[in-house]
Amino acid sequence: MSVDPLTLPCPHCDALNRVPAARMNDEPNCGKCHAPLFAHKPLTLNTTNFALHVERSDLPVLVDFWAPWCGPCRMMAPAFEEATRMLEPQMRLAKVNTEEEQELAARFGIRSIPTMILFRNGQEVARQSGAMNAGAIAHWARSHEL
């Protein structure tokens, strides 16, 4: 991880925060709203906040594209939340509901769900379709971290 301060969007108010890399494990709070920058649960992304959290963050962002009617998606949801606790603060985890955010699903060519995409600096680094348990999600994400 870089020694320079990292830019992190707040999951609560969307304010950009600069956090020294050495302080990432100290449970940093937002400078604007004072809420924790890591909530230990996936962030919900939509067309309004996607670019901010995926393209402006210095952390890798693992996004789960899912839908409420999808059985495997519902089965994987608790595992994805558990993986959040395993991977933060080295990585941000987020979810996109493809039923509500069809534009994002089309933009990233989501053809089956659940599909996870790992982004680094706004660019897709890796993609995986199919439900996984928390350990497998964490292992897969770490194996593609730059």
C-alpha positions as CSV (number, residue, x, y, z in Angstrom):
1,M,0.0,0.0,0.0
2,S,1.2,3.5,-0.8
3,V,2.8,5.7,1.8
4,D,1.1,8.7,0.4
5,P,-2.4,9.7,1.7
6,L,-5.2,7.7,0.1
7,T,-8.3,9.4,-1.3
8,L,-11.4,7.7,0.1
9,P,-15.0,8.7,-0.6
10,C,-17.2,8.6,2.5
11,P,-19.9,5.9,2.3
12,H,-22.3,8.1,4.2
13,C,-22.0,11.6,2.7
14,D,-19.8,11.0,-0.4
15,A,-17.2,13.6,0.8
16,L,-13.6,12.9,-0.4
17,N,-11.2,12.2,2.5
18,R,-7.4,11.9,2.4
19,V,-6.2,9.3,4.9
20,P,-2.5,8.5,5.4
21,A,-1.8,4.9,4.4
22,A,-0.3,4.1,7.8
23,R,-3.6,5.1,9.5
24,M,-5.9,2.9,7.4
25,N,-6.3,0.3,10.1
26,D,-7.1,2.9,12.8
27,E,-10.8,3.0,11.8
28,P,-10.7,6.5,10.2
29,N,-13.7,8.8,10.2
30,C,-15.0,11.2,7.6
31,G,-13.7,14.7,8.0
32,K,-17.1,16.1,7.0
33,C,-19.8,14.0,8.6
34,H,-17.5,12.2,11.2
35,A,-19.0,8.8,10.3
36,P,-16.7,5.8,10.0
37,L,-15.1,5.5,6.5
38,F,-15.5,1.7,6.8
39,A,-18.9,0.5,7.9
40,H,-18.0,-3.2,7.6
41,K,-20.9,-3.8,5.2
42,P,-21.1,-3.4,1.4
43,L,-21.8,0.1,0.0
44,T,-24.8,0.5,-2.2
45,L,-23.9,2.0,-5.6
46,N,-26.1,3.6,-8.2
47,T,-25.6,5.7,-11.3
48,T,-25.3,8.8,-9.2
49,N,-22.5,7.7,-6.9
50,F,-20.8,4.9,-8.9
51,A,-18.1,7.1,-10.5
52,L,-17.2,8.8,-7.2
53,H,-16.7,5.5,-5.3
54,V,-15.1,3.5,-8.1
55,E,-13.1,6.0,-10.1
56,R,-12.1,8.5,-7.4
57,S,-11.1,6.0,-4.6
58,D,-7.5,5.0,-4.3
59,L,-8.7,1.6,-2.9
60,P,-9.6,-1.3,-5.1
61,V,-13.4,-1.7,-5.2
62,L,-15.1,-5.1,-5.5
63,V,-18.6,-4.7,-6.9
64,D,-21.3,-7.4,-6.6
65,F,-23.8,-7.0,-9.4
66,W,-27.0,-8.8,-8.2
67,A,-30.8,-8.7,-8.4
68,P,-33.4,-9.3,-5.6
69,W,-35.2,-12.1,-7.6
70,C,-31.9,-14.1,-8.1
71,G,-31.7,-17.1,-5.7
72,P,-27.9,-17.4,-5.9
73,C,-27.5,-13.7,-5.3
74,R,-29.6,-13.9,-2.2
75,M,-27.6,-16.9,-1.0
76,M,-24.3,-15.1,-1.6
77,A,-25.4,-11.8,0.1
78,P,-24.4,-12.8,3.7
79,A,-21.1,-14.2,2.4
80,F,-20.4,-10.9,0.5
81,E,-21.1,-9.0,3.7
82,E,-18.8,-11.3,5.7
83,A,-16.1,-10.8,3.0
84,T,-16.4,-7.1,3.6
85,R,-15.3,-7.6,7.1
86,M,-12.4,-9.7,5.9
87,L,-11.2,-7.3,3.2
88,E,-11.7,-3.8,4.6
89,P,-9.8,-1.5,4.9
90,Q,-7.5,-2.8,2.1
91,M,-10.5,-2.9,-0.3
92,R,-14.0,-1.4,-0.5
93,L,-16.9,-3.7,-1.3
94,A,-20.1,-2.5,-2.9
95,K,-23.3,-3.8,-4.5
96,V,-25.2,-2.8,-7.6
97,N,-28.9,-3.9,-7.9
98,T,-29.1,-4.6,-11.6
99,E,-32.9,-4.3,-11.6
100,E,-32.7,-0.7,-10.3
101,E,-29.5,0.2,-12.1
102,Q,-30.0,-1.3,-15.6
103,E,-27.7,1.4,-17.1
104,L,-24.8,0.2,-15.0
105,A,-25.5,-3.4,-15.7
106,A,-25.5,-2.7,-19.5
107,R,-22.4,-0.5,-19.2
108,F,-20.4,-3.4,-17.7
109,G,-22.0,-6.1,-19.9
110,I,-23.5,-8.0,-17.0
111,R,-25.1,-11.1,-18.6
112,S,-25.4,-13.4,-15.5
113,I,-25.7,-12.7,-11.8
114,P,-24.2,-12.7,-9.4
115,T,-21.2,-11.2,-11.1
116,M,-18.3,-9.6,-9.2
117,I,-16.0,-7.1,-10.8
118,L,-12.8,-5.8,-9.1
119,F,-12.0,-2.3,-10.1
120,R,-8.7,-0.4,-9.5
121,N,-8.5,3.3,-10.4
122,G,-11.9,2.9,-12.2
123,Q,-10.6,0.2,-14.5
124,E,-11.8,-3.4,-14.4
125,V,-9.1,-5.7,-13.1
126,A,-11.0,-9.0,-12.9
127,R,-14.5,-10.5,-13.2
128,Q,-16.1,-13.6,-11.7
129,S,-19.6,-14.9,-12.1
130,G,-21.4,-17.3,-9.8
131,A,-22.1,-17.4,-6.1
132,M,-19.1,-17.9,-3.7
133,N,-18.6,-18.2,0.0
134,A,-16.9,-15.5,2.0
135,G,-13.5,-17.2,2.1
136,A,-13.6,-17.8,-1.7
137,I,-14.6,-14.2,-2.3
138,A,-11.8,-12.9,-0.2
139,H,-9.2,-15.2,-1.7
140,W,-10.3,-14.4,-5.3
141,A,-10.3,-10.6,-4.6
142,R,-6.8,-10.7,-3.0
143,S,-5.4,-12.8,-5.8
144,H,-6.2,-10.0,-8.2
145,E,-5.1,-7.1,-6.0
146,L,-2.4,-5.0,-7.6
